[in-house]
Amino acid sequence: MEKERRAEFTELVHKKVDSNLLVVVEIKMKESLFEPLNYLPDVETAFRSQRIEKAVNKFVDDVINGKIRIPDLEHVDEKADKFSVHRLIFIYGVDSVSREISDNEQQSEICEQLVRNTFAHIYFERVLSREITYFDDFVTLVEGLTFAHLPALRKEVERFICQKVIEADMDPSFAKKLLLVSEKYNLEILKMVINGFLVDQIIGNSNPPKELVNITHELQQMAHEIRENENIENLVGAVVTDLQELTRRVRRVSLSHSPSQSSHSSSPLATPTNGSGSPSVPAPFDSPTSRFKRVSLA
């Protein structure tokens, strides 16, 4: 409340002791707060510096063409430990471009953050994205970058898969597998997107509690397929708890929602669709030769 009205409000409350007060609060929020990709590093801001973008692209070109020596790279077996290779290139690249771009010490910290975001985005687009074709490629990449301690590149992988999810109608089975992976590797933005999709599905069902039970059983089965040796009960339990809580909150807020309505039109967490209600992409995981059924992400 504005400072000049606080005394007025205090006096009103004192006069109304033992009386009922009706309080009406208007809350305004920016629409951008509900855009999942806005919670990832701001690549657009970094790209406003064409100087940084140009320097990063030149560095990546030189690495690809073998024109630059990466320190300690000769001590790493590139075939056996490719993520250590990515780590050495990324760290050296960010440091080299930052020193090239930074004009003075006061700007160095801001400059390094912009360079890191830009380098991660360009390196992912030009190098790492070529390694992602199927679901198991995505899991391998996230796992490798996690253990290599490369959070900036992890965020780019998360941005990539979030864009794929948002841009196309998603198969529910694919969504559940992604949810398990996002929980396991703490991909919070991806988890937010997938939770919204599945909550829409639960609320839009004629029997939401039964639908949640069905989803729980599917998650348990999928968890066994993805990682046989993990603590499956804890993983699935955490995912289901989040779904239950989010469903409860959305149903409470969406008072006008009817189960017969399309949840995509009323739920604040709905993901964009083409309006047809049917998937516009091939059915995921259709290869019989892998322990993962395959889905193309290209």
N, C-alpha and C positions, 0 to 999 in steps of 0.2 A: 504494500500500500504506500502511496505517496506520503512523504514525511509530514506535510502540512495537514494531512487528514488523520494522522494516528491519534492525536489528542481527542479529536472528535469521536473517533471510534471507541476509544477507551472510556470516554464519558458515557456513550450510549450503552456499552456493556454494563457499566456500573449501575445505570438506571434500570436495566432490565434483568437484574439478578432475580432468580426464581421464575423468570418468564421464558417462554419458548422463542427462539430466534430462527428465522429462516435466512440462511446464508446462500447466496447465489454467486458462484465463482466462474469466471470466464477464463479459460486457458487457451492460449494461442501457441501453436507450434509450427515451425517451418516444415514444409512438405519434405524437404531434403533429409529430415531426421528419420524418415521412413524408407529411405533408399539404402539398401544394404551395402552397395558398393562404396558409398560415401564413408564407410567406416574403415576402409582400407587406405593405404598410403595414397596421397593426392598426386597421382602421376601427372595430371594435367598441369598443376602448378609447376612441377619440376620441368615439364616440357616447354614451359614458356621461355626457358633459357635455351635458345638454339645452340648457344655455345657449348653447353653441357651435353646436349643431345649429339652434336657433331663429334665432340671429343670421345664420347662413349662408343659411338658407332665406329670411329676410327680404331679405337683400342680393340674392339671385338673383331674387326676386319683383320687387324695385325695378328691377333691370336689365331684366327682361323687359317690365315695364310702362313703361319709360322715365322712371322717377322719380329716377334717379340719373345723374350725369354722370361718365363715365370719362375721366380726363385723357388728352389726346393722341388720343382716339378719332376726333376730327374730321379728323385728318391721315391716316387709314388708309382705303383703299378696301375697304369691307367685302365686296364681291362678289369682288374680285380677290385679296384677301389675308385670308381669314377667320381664319386661324390667328394672325395678328398681333392680330386682334380678341380672340380667346380669350385670348391671352397678356396683353393689357392688362387685360382684365376679371379674370383670375385673380390677377395680381400685386396689382392695386389692391384686390380683394376680400379677399385674405388679409391684407393690411396693415390695411385698415379694420376687419375683424372682430377681428384680433389686438389692435388698440389699444382697441377697445370692450370686449373680454373681460378683458384683462390687468389684474390688480389692482395689481401692483407690478413693478419692474424685474427682481427675482430670478426671477419666474415667467414672464417674457416669452418666453424661449427655448423652454421646454417648451410654453407656450401656443401659440406660433406653429407649432410642429410639429403639435400636435393640430388647430389650425385648418386648416393646410395639408392634412392628411390628410382632414379632414371636408369641407373646401371642394371638394377634388378629387373626392371620392366623390359629393357632392350635385350638383356641376356636371356631372359625367359623366352621372349618372342622369337629370337633368332636361333637359340640353341636348345633350351630345355623343352620347349613346346613340341619339337620334332620327336621327342621321346614318348609323347602321349598319343596313343591311338585307342587303347582299350582301358577298361576299368582297372585291371591289374597294373597297367603302366602308371596310372594316376596314383594308386596306392604305393607302388614302389618308389615313385618320385617323392611323395610326401614323406614317406618313412626315411628315405635317404637324406633328404634335406633337413629333417628333424635331427637325426643323429649327427649330421655334419655341422649343426648349429648355424644354419643360414636362414634366419627368420624372414629377412627381406625377400628371399626367393620363395620361401613357403607362402608368403602373402600373395605373390604373383600367381602361384599355382592355384591358390584359393580364389583369387580374382577370376582366373580363367574358367574354373569349373562353375563358379557362381554365375558368370555370364552365360555359359552354356545352359545352365538350369533355368535361368530367367527368360532367355530368348526362345525356348522351345517348350512344348508340352512335355511333361516328364512322366515316364512310366513309374507307377507307384513302387514296384519292386526295386528299380534303380534308385529311387529316392531313399528307400529304407537302407540300402547298402551304403549310400553316401552318408546317411545319418550316423551309422555305426562308425564309419571311418572318421567323420568329423568329431565325434565324441572321443574316440580313441586318441586322436592326435591334436585335440583342442583347437579345431578350426571353427572358431566361434561364429564368424560371419556366415560360413556355409551352413553351420548348424541352425542359425537363425532362419535362413532361407528355406531349408528343408522342413524345419519344424512348422513354418507357416503353411507350407504345402500340405503336410500331413494333418495339421489341425483343421484345415479346410475340408479335407476328406472325412475326418471324424465327425465334424459338426454337420456336414452335408448329408451324412448317413441317417437313415430313418431310426436307427438304434445306435447312438453314439457309444454307450458303454460296451456293447457287443463288438463294435468296430475296433475299439481300443484293445479289447482282448485279442481279436484276430490279428491286429498289427503286432501285438506283443509276441504271439506265437511265431509269426513270420520273422520277426527280428531275432528270436532265439535260434531258429533254424539257419538264418543267414549268417549269424555270428559264428556258428560251427563251420560253415563253409569258408568264411574269410580267414579266420584264425583259430585253428583247433586247440592251441595250447594256451590261449588267453583265459583270463577270469571272465567267462562269458556272463555269468549271473550279474556281476557288478556292472559290466558294460551295458547290458540290456536294461538292467534295473535303473541306471542313471538316465538312460534315454527315455524310458517309459515314464519315469517320475517327471521329467521335464515336459513331456507331451501332456500328461494329466494336468499339471499345473497350468500350462499355457491354454489348454482347452477350457479349463474352468474359468480362467480370466477372460478369454475371448467371448465365451457364452454369456458371462455376466455383463460385459460391456455392450455386446451386440444384442440388446434387449429386443430389438425388432426383428431379429433373425428368425426365419422359419425353416425347419428341416427340409421343406419341399423346395425352398429357393436354392438357386445355385450359389454356393458359398463363395465363389469367386467374385460375385457382384456385391457382397455385403461384408465379407470379413476384412478387417484392416490388415491382415497378414497374407492375403491372397497373392499368389504369384500370377503374372500375366499369362493369359492363354489366348488361343486363336478363336475362342468362342464356340468352337464346334464340339468340345467335350471329348474329342478323340485324339489320340496321339498323332502328331504329324511327322514323327521320326520313327525309324525302324525299331521294332521291339528289341529291348536290350538283352545282352547275354545269351545269344543264340548259338554259340559254338559248343558242340559236344566234346571237343578235344581238350578243354581246359577245366580246371577245378572252378574257375570263374566262367560263367557264361559271358560272352563278350558283347560290348556295346561300343560302337565307334563314337569318339568324341570330336572327330575332325570336322 
